[in-house]
């Protein structure tokens, strides 16, 4: 089963480009969008299981230099196939 997430990312001031570039080096990150809303970046991620996806979020994304937080409205989608 494939697991996907839509991640709303808050970034430290002046770090959007650095964080965006760092996100491109994470294989599970599929797309990255800079937005002009409540969040600074929205990224989509894909993993083979929920444990791996959780690990990417907590061990890579949330510890990344320049990331303040992963938003409270992030969504996890379970895809069958």
C-alpha positions in Angstrom: 0.0 0.0 0.0 1.3 3.4 -1.0 1.0 6.2 1.6 1.0 9.9 0.5 1.0 13.1 2.5 0.4 16.7 1.7 2.7 18.7 4.0 2.2 22.3 5.0 5.6 23.6 6.0 6.4 26.8 8.0 9.9 28.1 7.3 12.2 30.5 9.1 12.4 34.0 7.5 14.7 34.0 4.5 15.1 30.2 4.4 12.5 29.2 1.8 15.0 28.6 -1.0 17.3 26.7 1.3 14.5 24.5 2.6 13.1 24.0 -0.9 16.5 22.9 -2.2 17.0 20.5 0.8 13.6 19.0 0.2 14.6 18.1 -3.4 17.3 15.8 -1.9 14.7 13.7 0.0 13.6 10.9 -2.4 10.2 10.5 -0.8 9.3 14.2 -1.6 7.5 14.3 -4.9 6.5 17.9 -5.4 7.3 21.2 -3.7 5.3 24.4 -4.0 6.0 27.9 -2.6 2.7 29.4 -1.5 1.5 32.8 -0.4 -0.9 31.7 2.3 -0.6 30.7 5.9 2.2 28.3 5.1 5.5 29.0 3.2 5.8 25.7 1.3 3.5 22.8 0.5 5.2 19.5 -0.4 3.8 16.1 -1.3 5.5 12.9 -0.1 5.1 9.3 -1.0 6.3 6.2 0.9 5.6 2.4 0.9 4.1 2.4 4.4 3.0 4.8 7.1 6.0 4.0 9.3 8.4 5.1 6.5 6.4 8.3 5.8 6.3 9.1 9.5 10.0 8.7 9.7 10.6 11.0 6.7 8.5 13.7 8.4 9.9 13.4 11.9 13.5 12.5 11.2 14.2 14.5 8.1 11.7 17.2 7.6 11.0 18.4 11.1 14.8 18.4 11.9 15.7 20.2 8.8 17.5 23.5 9.2 15.1 26.4 8.5 11.9 24.4 9.1 9.9 25.9 11.9 7.0 23.5 11.9 5.0 21.1 9.7 1.4 22.6 9.7 -1.5 21.5 11.7 -3.6 20.9 8.5 -1.2 18.5 6.8 -3.0 15.5 5.3 -2.1 11.9 5.0 -3.7 9.9 2.2 -3.6 6.1 2.0 -3.5 4.9 -1.6 -4.3 1.4 -2.6 -2.1 0.8 -5.6 
